[in-house]
Amino acid sequence: MSNHRMHRRSLIACLAASLLAPQRLPAAILPYRLIPDATDVRFTFRLSGQPQQGRIPVRAARIRIDPQNLARSQADITLDASRARTGLIFATEALKSPGVLNTARFPEIRFRSTGVRLGPDGRLSGGAQIGGELTLRGTTRPLTLQAALYRRPGTAASDLRELDVHLSGSLSRAAFGATGYPDLVADRVTLAIKARIRQEG
């Protein structure tokens, strides 16, 4: 058999093997949903110089995580401002008033991520940040949150079915037009979000 014919048969065999071999496709971005009972959105503000806490329930959430490229992960979270609560009845009513959240006109608060910066270790923890846009009272401004993403304790490194998410940051309420009661309530408000998410499907 000539060298040319042998080379041709080898080329055909290699091509057939490559076509029949399993193809590695890019990993899909995994969709997750919130577990409401394990999700807590808190905010802290200063009233007459004293720290006060409140909570806002989540109305909807769209979370996508790419395990192979965490920087491609996405979050779109809507809070139910009309159900915001503090530990003081009068403070809750003031919070919903036209001068602050104005929930009669703007019942929702929305955060939509626009980019993820991983921590020094290349993970969504230890210095990771999620940049995005916060829409409050109809005004949209950039907001960066410190982020951490953890597997459930005791699970294997490959088990991504349930994850714990911690987000934190702060904002100026005046930047969104929520300027009511300036003599009583400080401008800076801090956020602390703890959520558990479960992979869909």
Backbone as CSV, one residue per row, in Angstrom:
resi,resn,N_x,N_y,N_z,CA_x,CA_y,CA_z,C_x,C_y,C_z
1,MET,0.851,-1.183,0.000,0.000,0.000,0.000,0.897,1.247,0.000
2,SER,0.580,2.189,-0.837,1.410,3.374,-0.952,1.276,4.257,0.283
3,ASN,2.338,5.061,0.532,2.305,5.995,1.669,1.159,6.989,1.543
4,HIS,0.828,7.396,0.330,-0.260,8.346,0.095,-1.594,7.751,0.538
5,ARG,-1.799,6.433,0.189,-3.072,5.793,0.551,-3.157,5.581,2.062
6,MET,-2.024,5.210,2.657,-2.029,5.023,4.117,-2.319,6.348,4.830
7,HIS,-1.737,7.424,4.359,-1.965,8.741,4.957,-3.423,9.148,4.828
8,ARG,-4.009,8.815,3.663,-5.403,9.175,3.442,-6.320,8.415,4.388
9,ARG,-6.041,7.116,4.588,-6.869,6.313,5.497,-6.723,6.804,6.939
10,SER,-5.525,7.172,7.330,-5.302,7.684,8.692,-6.060,8.987,8.918
11,LEU,-6.051,9.838,7.901,-6.767,11.112,8.001,-8.261,10.890,8.145
12,ILE,-8.813,9.936,7.359,-10.244,9.627,7.444,-10.596,9.057,8.809
13,ALA,-9.729,8.180,9.340,-9.979,7.567,10.649,-9.974,8.625,11.748
14,CYS,-9.032,9.547,11.675,-8.971,10.614,12.682,-10.195,11.517,12.620
15,LEU,-10.639,11.834,11.409,-11.815,12.682,11.239,-13.055,12.003,11.786
16,ALA,-13.201,10.699,11.501,-14.359,9.951,12.007,-14.358,9.898,13.523
17,ALA,-13.169,9.683,14.124,-13.071,9.618,15.579,-13.465,10.939,16.223
18,SER,-13.042,12.047,15.594,-13.365,13.361,16.157,-14.848,13.661,16.065
19,LEU,-15.500,13.170,15.005,-16.936,13.408,14.845,-17.757,12.565,15.806
20,LEU,-17.270,11.355,16.113,-18.020,10.450,16.984,-17.752,10.714,18.464
21,ALA,-16.640,11.376,18.771,-16.308,11.628,20.180,-17.278,12.634,20.778
22,PRO,-17.568,12.514,22.101,-18.449,13.496,22.766,-17.878,14.900,22.638
23,GLN,-18.706,15.843,22.293,-18.269,17.214,22.114,-18.445,17.988,23.414
24,ARG,-17.440,18.746,23.792,-17.528,19.585,24.982,-18.132,20.925,24.607
25,LEU,-19.310,21.157,25.104,-19.978,22.424,24.835,-19.717,23.388,25.985
26,PRO,-19.783,24.701,25.739,-19.604,25.663,26.826,-20.641,25.440,27.915
27,ALA,-20.200,25.487,29.174,-21.124,25.280,30.287,-22.205,26.355,30.283
28,ALA,-23.437,25.931,30.542,-24.553,26.870,30.537,-24.577,27.656,31.846
29,ILE,-25.146,28.844,31.778,-25.394,29.612,32.993,-26.580,28.982,33.707
30,LEU,-26.401,28.644,34.979,-27.420,27.910,35.722,-28.436,28.871,36.346
31,PRO,-29.730,28.599,36.148,-30.746,29.447,36.775,-31.034,29.001,38.207
32,TYR,-31.223,29.971,39.086,-31.538,29.695,40.487,-32.772,30.488,40.902
33,ARG,-33.450,29.985,41.929,-34.573,30.713,42.512,-34.328,30.894,44.010
34,LEU,-34.902,31.938,44.566,-34.754,32.209,45.992,-35.580,31.237,46.816
35,ILE,-35.069,30.897,47.981,-35.838,30.171,48.991,-36.334,31.219,49.982
36,PRO,-37.586,31.609,49.924,-38.079,32.751,50.715,-37.833,32.630,52.212
37,ASP,-38.035,31.432,52.773,-37.900,31.264,54.222,-36.459,31.440,54.697
38,ALA,-35.504,31.373,53.783,-34.095,31.499,54.154,-33.483,32.773,53.567
39,THR,-34.350,33.753,53.276,-33.899,35.008,52.673,-34.296,36.184,53.565
40,ASP,-33.352,37.068,53.815,-33.596,38.194,54.717,-32.924,39.448,54.154
41,VAL,-33.735,40.471,53.863,-33.216,41.740,53.359,-33.415,42.796,54.449
42,ARG,-32.314,43.280,54.991,-32.381,44.253,56.077,-31.718,45.567,55.668
43,PHE,-32.210,46.644,56.243,-31.564,47.946,56.072,-31.434,48.591,57.441
44,THR,-30.388,49.385,57.595,-30.131,50.074,58.860,-30.023,51.568,58.596
45,PHE,-30.707,52.344,59.406,-30.674,53.799,59.294,-30.562,54.395,60.697
46,ARG,-30.171,55.652,60.762,-30.039,56.311,62.065,-31.196,57.285,62.271
47,LEU,-31.917,57.079,63.334,-33.046,57.924,63.716,-32.673,58.655,64.998
48,SER,-32.566,59.978,64.918,-32.118,60.785,66.060,-30.786,60.265,66.603
49,GLY,-29.930,59.831,65.696,-28.602,59.374,66.073,-28.514,57.925,66.498
50,GLN,-29.660,57.240,66.637,-29.666,55.860,67.091,-29.935,54.912,65.913
51,PRO,-29.172,53.820,65.804,-29.400,52.888,64.701,-30.724,52.141,64.838
52,GLN,-31.427,52.059,63.747,-32.699,51.332,63.681,-32.650,50.390,62.475
53,GLN,-33.312,49.268,62.608,-33.315,48.300,61.515,-34.702,48.119,60.929
54,GLY,-34.726,47.717,59.672,-35.972,47.402,59.005,-35.770,46.255,58.031
55,ARG,-36.877,45.757,57.503,-36.832,44.653,56.554,-37.719,44.963,55.351
56,ILE,-37.311,44.439,54.202,-38.107,44.561,52.980,-38.175,43.182,52.333
57,PRO,-39.370,42.657,52.090,-39.472,41.338,51.443,-39.136,41.400,49.957
58,VAL,-38.696,40.266,49.432,-38.382,40.144,48.011,-39.654,39.798,47.251
59,ARG,-39.929,40.546,46.183,-41.106,40.268,45.349,-40.765,39.314,44.213
60,ALA,-39.597,39.479,43.616,-39.194,38.621,42.501,-37.678,38.609,42.414
61,ALA,-37.138,37.519,41.882,-35.684,37.417,41.731,-35.349,36.543,40.536
62,ARG,-34.392,37.006,39.767,-33.864,36.238,38.638,-32.360,36.167,38.809
63,ILE,-31.852,34.977,39.116,-30.434,34.799,39.414,-29.857,33.751,38.477
64,ARG,-28.720,34.076,37.868,-28.034,33.168,36.951,-26.565,33.095,37.371
65,ILE,-26.039,31.877,37.504,-24.651,31.683,37.911,-23.945,30.791,36.893
66,ASP,-22.775,31.231,36.463,-21.954,30.452,35.542,-20.807,29.846,36.353
67,PRO,-20.854,28.549,36.698,-19.807,27.946,37.526,-18.430,27.982,36.878
68,GLN,-18.381,27.986,35.542,-17.104,27.987,34.839,-16.513,29.386,34.676
69,ASN,-17.360,30.394,34.796,-16.916,31.782,34.648,-17.798,32.652,35.535
70,LEU,-17.475,32.706,36.815,-18.331,33.372,37.793,-18.569,34.842,37.477
71,ALA,-17.645,35.457,36.751,-17.800,36.867,36.410,-18.981,37.102,35.476
72,ARG,-19.508,36.047,34.845,-20.663,36.169,33.960,-21.987,36.020,34.712
73,SER,-21.942,35.786,36.004,-23.162,35.595,36.785,-23.994,36.877,36.807
74,GLN,-25.309,36.720,37.001,-26.236,37.845,36.903,-27.273,37.775,38.022
75,ALA,-27.764,38.937,38.404,-28.831,39.015,39.401,-29.777,40.153,39.058
76,ASP,-31.057,39.886,39.200,-32.094,40.895,38.978,-33.129,40.693,40.085
77,ILE,-33.147,41.577,41.072,-33.955,41.382,42.271,-34.890,42.565,42.470
78,THR,-36.154,42.259,42.714,-37.165,43.288,42.960,-37.681,43.149,44.387
79,LEU,-37.628,44.234,45.143,-38.114,44.256,46.522,-39.493,44.897,46.582
80,ASP,-40.288,44.431,47.534,-41.642,44.952,47.723,-41.607,46.096,48.739
81,ALA,-41.353,47.305,48.248,-41.221,48.464,49.137,-42.503,48.732,49.912
82,SER,-43.651,48.393,49.333,-44.928,48.656,50.002,-45.089,47.835,51.279
83,ARG,-44.282,46.793,51.444,-44.347,45.956,52.642,-43.119,46.124,53.535
84,ALA,-42.374,47.204,53.334,-41.216,47.488,54.177,-41.668,47.731,55.618
85,ARG,-40.858,47.290,56.566,-41.208,47.424,57.970,-39.982,47.825,58.786
86,THR,-40.210,48.588,59.835,-39.181,48.856,60.844,-39.750,48.396,62.180
87,GLY,-38.943,48.528,63.238,-39.421,48.118,64.551,-40.317,49.143,65.221
88,LEU,-40.526,50.291,64.566,-41.346,51.360,65.130,-42.482,51.689,64.161
89,ILE,-43.698,51.706,64.655,-44.856,51.944,63.784,-44.768,53.309,63.100
90,PHE,-44.435,54.342,63.867,-44.405,55.689,63.268,-43.276,55.791,62.244
91,ALA,-42.141,55.073,62.483,-41.032,55.099,61.540,-41.402,54.354,60.251
92,THR,-42.202,53.300,60.389,-42.652,52.561,59.198,-43.550,53.434,58.340
93,GLU,-44.461,54.165,58.974,-45.348,55.043,58.218,-44.566,56.171,57.546
94,ALA,-43.584,56.714,58.266,-42.751,57.767,57.681,-41.935,57.224,56.511
95,LEU,-41.471,55.979,56.646,-40.677,55.340,55.593,-41.455,55.255,54.283
96,LYS,-42.751,54.972,54.370,-43.576,54.791,53.170,-44.135,56.106,52.631
97,SER,-43.938,57.175,53.358,-44.545,58.456,53.008,-43.950,59.040,51.733
98,PRO,-44.627,60.047,51.136,-44.126,60.669,49.895,-42.722,61.235,50.013
99,GLY,-42.307,61.642,51.223,-40.995,62.228,51.384,-39.851,61.227,51.415
100,VAL,-40.188,59.944,51.580,-39.126,58.934,51.655,-39.313,57.941,50.500
101,LEU,-39.861,56.747,50.745,-39.992,55.770,49.658,-41.159,56.062,48.713
102,ASN,-42.159,56.779,49.226,-43.337,57.104,48.401,-43.901,55.823,47.765
103,THR,-44.241,54.853,48.622,-44.649,53.540,48.124,-45.987,53.554,47.382
104,ALA,-46.811,54.567,47.617,-48.074,54.643,46.880,-47.810,54.832,45.393
105,ARG,-46.734,55.516,45.065,-46.396,55.757,43.665,-45.311,54.811,43.156
106,PHE,-44.400,54.411,44.052,-43.289,53.537,43.656,-43.236,52.330,44.594
107,PRO,-44.073,51.331,44.371,-44.165,50.199,45.297,-43.005,49.214,45.227
108,GLU,-42.100,49.383,44.255,-41.008,48.425,44.086,-39.642,49.104,44.111
109,ILE,-38.654,48.348,44.559,-37.245,48.740,44.477,-36.547,47.624,43.707
110,ARG,-35.748,47.999,42.709,-35.139,46.967,41.867,-33.626,47.147,41.780
111,PHE,-32.915,46.027,41.898,-31.462,46.015,41.676,-31.166,45.059,40.529
112,ARG,-30.471,45.561,39.516,-30.101,44.749,38.360,-28.593,44.810,38.188
113,SER,-27.938,43.661,38.258,-26.484,43.639,38.151,-26.032,43.968,36.737
114,THR,-24.894,44.631,36.646,-24.298,44.966,35.348,-22.891,44.399,35.203
115,GLY,-22.321,43.905,36.291,-20.978,43.338,36.215,-20.563,42.744,37.542
116,VAL,-19.677,41.761,37.484,-19.181,41.081,38.682,-17.661,41.159,38.706
117,ARG,-17.106,41.584,39.822,-15.659,41.577,39.998,-15.321,40.550,41.060
118,LEU,-14.561,39.532,40.678,-14.233,38.457,41.594,-13.201,38.909,42.620
119,GLY,-13.128,38.176,43.734,-12.145,38.465,44.753,-10.747,38.071,44.309
120,PRO,-9.734,38.369,45.111,-8.349,38.062,44.746,-8.114,36.581,44.472
121,ASP,-8.933,35.706,45.079,-8.770,34.269,44.868,-9.545,33.769,43.659
122,GLY,-10.152,34.696,42.898,-10.903,34.299,41.713,-12.258,33.723,42.017
123,ARG,-12.784,34.014,43.199,-14.083,33.469,43.597,-15.041,34.602,43.936
124,LEU,-16.309,34.228,44.096,-17.317,35.188,44.529,-17.335,35.256,46.056
125,SER,-16.200,35.563,46.627,-16.061,35.738,48.070,-14.718,36.403,48.311
126,GLY,-14.486,36.861,49.540,-13.202,37.451,49.870,-12.847,38.661,49.038
127,GLY,-13.736,39.650,49.005,-13.457,40.872,48.259,-14.186,40.987,46.939
128,ALA,-15.064,40.037,46.624,-15.840,40.111,45.384,-16.863,41.237,45.468
129,GLN,-17.200,41.798,44.317,-18.178,42.883,44.256,-19.133,42.654,43.087
130,ILE,-20.368,43.084,43.288,-21.357,43.068,42.213,-21.771,44.507,41.945
131,GLY,-21.489,44.971,40.758,-21.912,46.306,40.362,-23.255,46.223,39.658
132,GLY,-24.075,47.244,39.858,-25.382,47.208,39.224,-26.075,48.554,39.260
133,GLU,-27.345,48.508,38.940,-28.178,49.710,38.937,-29.340,49.513,39.908
134,LEU,-29.487,50.456,40.827,-30.592,50.426,41.780,-31.631,51.444,41.351
135,THR,-32.878,50.988,41.254,-33.982,51.891,40.916,-34.865,52.042,42.149
136,LEU,-34.957,53.267,42.647,-35.712,53.575,43.859,-36.436,54.898,43.632
137,ARG,-37.709,54.934,43.910,-38.518,56.136,43.668,-38.445,56.580,42.203
138,GLY,-38.282,55.628,41.300,-38.233,55.953,39.881,-36.902,56.507,39.410
139,THR,-35.928,56.593,40.315,-34.591,57.078,39.968,-33.619,55.914,39.950
140,THR,-32.821,55.817,38.890,-31.854,54.730,38.753,-30.439,55.271,38.871
141,ARG,-29.674,54.681,39.793,-28.285,55.093,39.991,-27.410,53.854,40.214
142,PRO,-26.106,53.989,39.917,-25.222,52.837,40.126,-25.046,52.520,41.606
143,LEU,-24.901,51.235,41.890,-24.689,50.781,43.261,-23.784,49.555,43.216
144,THR,-22.767,49.544,44.071,-21.867,48.396,44.161,-22.061,47.717,45.509
145,LEU,-22.225,46.408,45.477,-22.426,45.624,46.691,-21.264,44.665,46.898
146,GLN,-20.835,44.524,48.142,-19.875,43.478,48.475,-20.607,42.143,48.421
147,ALA,-19.948,41.124,47.885,-20.647,39.865,47.628,-19.863,38.667,48.139
148,ALA,-20.597,37.654,48.556,-19.996,36.375,48.928,-20.993,35.271,48.589
149,LEU,-20.469,34.185,48.029,-21.289,33.054,47.610,-20.683,31.795,48.209
150,TYR,-21.496,31.001,48.920,-20.993,29.826,49.620,-21.832,28.595,49.299
151,ARG,-21.163,27.446,49.285,-21.894,26.175,49.247,-22.479,25.921,50.625
152,ARG,-23.484,25.067,50.676,-24.060,24.692,51.962,-23.044,23.889,52.763
153,PRO,-22.956,24.085,54.079,-21.987,23.353,54.902,-22.145,21.841,54.737
154,GLY,-21.017,21.171,54.607,-21.034,19.713,54.498,-21.253,19.171,53.105
155,THR,-21.420,20.048,52.104,-21.658,19.572,50.742,-20.334,19.454,49.983
156,ALA,-20.354,18.624,48.934,-19.166,18.416,48.110,-18.875,19.662,47.275
157,ALA,-17.621,19.783,46.841,-17.217,20.955,46.060,-18.012,21.093,44.768
158,SER,-18.491,19.977,44.237,-19.239,20.006,42.979,-20.743,20.173,43.175
159,ASP,-21.188,20.204,44.428,-22.623,20.291,44.713,-23.053,21.752,44.753
160,LEU,-23.657,22.213,43.672,-24.094,23.604,43.563,-25.608,23.741,43.592
161,ARG,-26.289,22.729,44.110,-27.761,22.758,44.080,-28.330,23.857,44.972
162,GLU,-27.734,24.068,46.133,-28.155,25.147,47.019,-26.937,25.960,47.438
163,LEU,-27.088,27.273,47.403,-25.992,28.171,47.732,-26.495,29.282,48.655
164,ASP,-25.612,29.772,49.496,-25.922,30.923,50.346,-25.247,32.161,49.772
165,VAL,-26.002,33.254,49.700,-25.514,34.502,49.134,-25.563,35.587,50.205
166,HIS,-24.473,36.322,50.361,-24.425,37.462,51.275,-24.046,38.703,50.476
167,LEU,-24.851,39.744,50.579,-24.588,41.010,49.902,-24.671,42.144,50.924
168,SER,-23.816,43.145,50.775,-23.866,44.282,51.687,-23.389,45.531,50.969
169,GLY,-23.847,46.675,51.461,-23.460,47.943,50.859,-24.178,49.087,51.544
170,SER,-24.038,50.270,50.989,-24.718,51.440,51.548,-25.060,52.414,50.437
171,LEU,-25.998,53.298,50.722,-26.420,54.278,49.726,-26.866,55.563,50.409
172,SER,-26.891,56.619,49.609,-27.418,57.909,50.052,-28.880,57.979,49.644
173,ARG,-29.767,58.138,50.604,-31.185,58.207,50.247,-31.484,59.498,49.478
174,ALA,-30.735,60.557,49.771,-30.946,61.820,49.066,-30.653,61.684,47.577
175,ALA,-29.733,60.783,47.219,-29.392,60.587,45.811,-30.582,60.080,45.011
176,PHE,-31.561,59.502,45.698,-32.758,58.980,45.032,-33.988,59.848,45.321
177,GLY,-33.767,61.004,45.923,-34.880,61.911,46.201,-35.647,61.601,47.462
178,ALA,-35.162,60.653,48.274,-35.857,60.284,49.515,-35.342,61.168,50.654
179,THR,-35.653,62.445,50.589,-35.044,63.440,51.483,-35.888,63.797,52.707
180,GLY,-37.009,63.121,52.886,-37.902,63.465,53.991,-37.272,63.280,55.367
181,TYR,-37.705,64.108,56.326,-37.289,64.050,57.728,-35.768,64.164,57.904
182,PRO,-35.129,65.122,57.263,-33.655,65.217,57.350,-33.160,65.560,58.748
183,ASP,-34.000,66.203,59.569,-33.569,66.552,60.923,-33.577,65.346,61.863
184,LEU,-34.300,64.284,61.461,-34.421,63.100,62.316,-33.659,61.887,61.781
185,VAL,-33.631,61.752,60.452,-33.072,60.541,59.833,-31.821,60.891,59.037
186,ALA,-30.729,60.170,59.297,-29.469,60.403,58.585,-29.609,60.001,57.122
187,ASP,-28.737,60.550,56.306,-28.815,60.300,54.866,-28.352,58.903,54.484
188,ARG,-27.372,58.366,55.200,-26.769,57.086,54.804,-27.604,55.911,55.300
189,VAL,-27.856,54.968,54.411,-28.600,53.748,54.740,-27.743,52.556,54.320
190,THR,-27.595,51.588,55.210,-26.805,50.404,54.880,-27.729,49.225,54.594
191,LEU,-27.256,48.332,53.732,-28.026,47.159,53.323,-27.284,45.894,53.706
192,ALA,-28.015,44.875,54.122,-27.442,43.564,54.416,-28.430,42.508,53.930
193,ILE,-28.021,41.740,52.953,-28.907,40.752,52.344,-28.303,39.365,52.518
194,LYS,-29.074,38.469,53.113,-28.697,37.060,53.202,-29.778,36.253,52.499
195,ALA,-29.355,35.451,51.547,-30.333,34.700,50.772,-29.824,33.292,50.529
196,ARG,-30.759,32.373,50.414,-30.428,31.010,49.983,-31.101,30.784,48.643
197,ILE,-30.345,30.244,47.715,-30.875,30.012,46.375,-30.767,28.533,46.026
198,ARG,-31.702,28.076,45.211,-31.739,26.666,44.799,-31.785,26.572,43.289
199,GLN,-30.980,25.679,42.760,-30.911,25.511,41.304,-32.242,25.020,40.764
200,GLU,-32.699,25.620,39.680,-33.957,25.214,39.060,-33.747,23.982,38.194
201,GLY,-34.843,23.262,38.000,-34.786,22.099,37.117,-34.367,20.841,37.831
